[in-house]
């Protein structure tokens, strides 16, 4: 980050531009920019959108960074690029390549409406069609969204999320005064970025109501806490949400559902689990439990997240301990059924992982 600013000392960069050049999440880039500003190693020169440029200390900060930092594209400096990522549709018959997420993990695209899922989401964004992804935790909803939108801003929703967490609020500055700091919703609106409401259905409907004017034909919000100003969305602004139906307190209201014209069910990709060389018996048990869950015979089934953890545990503690842990992580009301299925698959009794006698 410091190297980009130092190499183009006469230019100003938005967070979105830096996201596209560095390939990291918007939150990570924004935090890094603010850290440089706090150290005097960068200067913030705008707020709608946030713009940054070098200071006399930036070059020294750049020299302290690891070797071979990312190189900005040849188009910089110049007109601000759009937030839309490059198309990911492979040639007919060719399998799409994995996409690296901001955390370095690779996402393997899945099929959606005869397209790679990342490409389908990007087309829906271009058309201005809001999407709600729903399914159990650990099925890859957030992974897909991060892979599709490199300019993403994420709001982790819960019952304590407030309107201020979305729009912004006054914060005390170093001089003892108060400054209004815009929240992620306003930042996404101003910079034309994608906004993920993760676990949106855990957020109070009264709080979500502050978002709705930005999603309808008005495409603007009023910041009552800050002089009542009205902010209109920049091209590229987009809202996408995640919903975990089985999580306690998650309520998909009619008002929320009506604003997401496309609702996509997301389940675990057990074929991917097999290709990742996860224990075949564990994958078979997960498939069995998933089928039983759909039939209403059990309320829980291991998702890809649990299967990846299973293999890591097996590599460290052995397969027997991994299967015992698989039984132990099942919800208490489903544990007996899960233990029975695992026992039948292995041909020997399996109970939840527990401490034994003193050594």
N, C-alpha and C positions, 0 to 999 in steps of 0.2 A: 504494500500500500504506500509506504513512505517513498519507495523507489519510483513508483508511477508519478506521484506528486512532484518529487524532486526532478525527475527527467523532463517534466513539462511544467516548470515553475511558473510560467506565465498563463497557464490554463486553469480553469475551474472545472471540477468534476462533481457530478451528483452521485449519490449512493448507487443508483441504478446503473450508471456507467461503470463504476468500479466493480459492481457485482458481475457484470458481463465480462469484464477483463480478467477478473481474478477467479471466477467460477465458484465463489463461496456464497453462503446464504446472505440475504439482505441484512438480517439481524447481526450476523458476525461482522460484516463489513461496516455497518453503522456504528457498532460498538467500538471497532478498531479506530474509526475516524474520530469518534468522541474522545478516545484515549489519547490519540495524537494531539488533539486540540487541548486537552487538559495538561499535556506536557509542554505545550508551546511549540510542538513539532509539526503543526498544521493549523490552518485558520479556517473557521467557518464563516462563509461570506454570504450565505443566503439561507432562507428557511422555507421557501415555497417554489421549488423543492430545496432541501438541504444541499448546499454546494460547499466544496472544500478546495483549498489551494495550499501551496507550499509556503513555509516561512523560512527565515535564514537557518533554522535548526533542522529542517527536514532532511537535508543532504546527509547530516551526521547520523540521523536516525536510520536512513536508508543503508548506510554502511554497516550498521549493526545488525541488519537482517540476515537470515541464512542465505548462502550462495544460491545462484540461479533462481531468483524470484520470477514469478510470472511476468511475461512481457506483454505490454499493451498492444492492441492491434494497430495496424498502420493507419487506421482512420482517425486516430487520436493525435492532436486535437482536431476538432471539427464539429459538425452537427451532432447533436445528441442522438445516439442510436435508440431504436425502439426497444421495449422490454421483451418483445416476443423472441423466443429461442428459435434456433435453426430447425427446419423441418426434419422429422425423424422417420419419414416413411421410407422403408427400404425398397429396392427394386422388386418387382413381382417374383415370388418364389424364394426370396432371400430373407433369412431370419434377421430381425432387428438386433443391433448390437446393444449390450448392456450400457446403462447410463450411470455415470458416477454422481452420487449425491453429495451435498455439501460436507457431510461427515466422512467422506471418502469411501463409503460402502457403495457397491454397485447394484443398480436396480435392473432386473430382467423384465422387459416389457411383456405384457400379456395381451391377449386378443380382446378387442372391444369394438363391436359393430364392424367387423372385418378390417380393422385397423389396429396398429399398435396402440395400446391404451394411452401412452403419452401424447401421440399424435392426435388421437380423438379429443383429449382434453384441450389441446392447443387450438384445435379447430373450433371447439365450443367457446373458448375464450374469445377468439376472433369474431365470432358471431354474437357475442354478448349474452350467452346462455349460461346461467348459473348452475352449478353442479353440486349435488349432495352425495357423498360416498358414505354408505352405511354397511356395517358388519361388525363382527366381534373384534375386540382388541387384538393386535398382533397379526392382522391379515394383510397389512401392507398399504393401508389407505394413505398414511402420511408419506410413506416412501414413494408411492406413485406421484403424489402431488409435488413433492420436492424434485423428483426427476423431471416432471413436465415443465415446471416453472422455476428457472434459476433466479428470478427476481423476487421470489416469494418472501412475504412477511407473515409470520405465524403468531397467532394469539392462542395460547393454551387456555381453553375455557374451563371454568368450574363454577360452583355455586357462589363463590366470593367475587367473581368478576364484576366490575362496576362500569358505569358509563365512562368514568374518568379513565379506566384502563383502556378503553377503546378510543376515545376522542382526545383525551389529554386532561391535564390539570396543572394547577399552580404548584411550583416547586421552589423551595428557598435556594437562592444562589449564594455564592461565596461572600458577597457583600452584605448579606443579611436581608436583602430584598426578596421579592418573589417574581418569578418568571413563569409564564405559561408555556409548558412543554407539550407539543402535540403528541397524541398517541398514535398507535400503529394504523388505525383506520384513516386518520387524516393524512399520515405519511403516504399510505398506499394511494389515496385519492389524489394527492398533489403530485406524486411522482409517477402515476400511471402504472402501479404495480399490482401483482396478485396478492390477495389477502386470504389466508387460510384461517378459518375458525375451527380449530381442532376441539373436538368434544363440544360442538356448538350447542347441543341440546342440554348441556349442564348449565348453560348460562341462563339467567333469569329472563323471561320474555320481556320484562320491562326494560332491561338493559339492551336486549337485541333490537328493540323498537327504535333505538337511536341510529341503527344501521340501515333500516328499511328505506328511508328517502334516497340513500345513495344507490340502492339496487333497483329502484323503479325508474320511470321515465324522467324524473327530475334529475337524477344522478348528482345530487348535492346534499349536503348536510348543513345544519346550523349549529355553530358552537356557542351555545348560550352562555357558557362559563367564561368565554373570551370575547366580550363586547358584542355578543350576539352575531358574530360574523357568519356569512354564508360562504361555503367552500364548494366549488363545482369540480366534479371529477375530470381528471385529465384522461385522454385516450389511453387505453391499456389497462385502466383500473378494472379489477375483476375480483369477485368474491366466490370462494369455494369453501365447502364445509365438510366436516366429518361427524358421523353419528354412530355411537355404539349402543344399539338397542337394548342389550342385556345389562348395561351398567345401571346401578341403582341411581335414581334421580334424573336419568336422561329422558326428557319428554320432547317429542317432536310435535310442536303445536301446529295448528292449521296455518297460522300466520307465517311461521317459518317455512313450512313445507311448500306453501304456495309460491314462495319466492325462488325456489329451486326447481326449474322446469325439468331438469334431468336428474333422476335419482338412480344411482348405480349400486347394486349389491356387490360387496367385495368379500370373497371367501379365501381361505388359504389355498395356495397353489401347491398341492401335494406332489405334482410332477416335478416342480422346481426343487422341492425338498429331496426327492429321490436323486435328481441330477447333482445336488450338492453333496452327495455321498453320505447322507444321513442314514443311520441304521435302517435297513429295509423293514425289519419287523416293527420298529417304532412308527415308521410311515404307514404301514399296513394297519396298525392299531389306531392311528389317528384318523385314517380314512373310515374305518369301521365306526369309530365314535362319532365322526361327522355325519355319517348316514343315520346313526341312531338318534343323533340330535335333531336332524331334520324330521325324523318320524315322531319326535316328542318323547322318546324313551329315556333320554338323558339330557341334561341341561348344559353339558360342557364337552368340548372336544379340543385337543391340542391344536394350536395354530402354528404357523411357520415359526413364530418367535419361540414357542416352547420346544419345537423340534430342533431348532438351531442350538438352543440351550442344552437339550438332551445330548446332542453329539459332543458338545464341549465338556459336559459332565462325564460322559462315557470315556472321553480321551484322558481325563484327569483321574477319575475315581473308579472307572470300569463300567461295563455295560449293566451289570447287576444293580449297582447303585443308581445308575441313570434311570432304569425302569422303576426302581423303588421311589425315586424322586418324582417321576411322572405321575405315579399314583398319589403321592403326597401333595402335589400342587393342584390336584383336582379339588373343586369346591367340596366341602364336607358332605353336602346332600347328594353328591354324585360319586363320592369316593368308593363306595362299596361296588357300584356297577363298574367303575373304571378298573378297580382291582380285579374283579371277576374276568373282565375282558383281557386284561394283561396276563392274568394267570393262565387262561385258556390258550393264549397265543404262545406263551413260553413253555407251557407244560409243567410248570412248577409254581407253588404259591408265592405271591408277591404282595408285600404290604408296604405302607408308607415308610420312607427313609427315616430312620430314628437311631439315636445313640444306643449302643449295646452296653454290656457289663464293663466294669472298670478293668483296665488292662494291668 
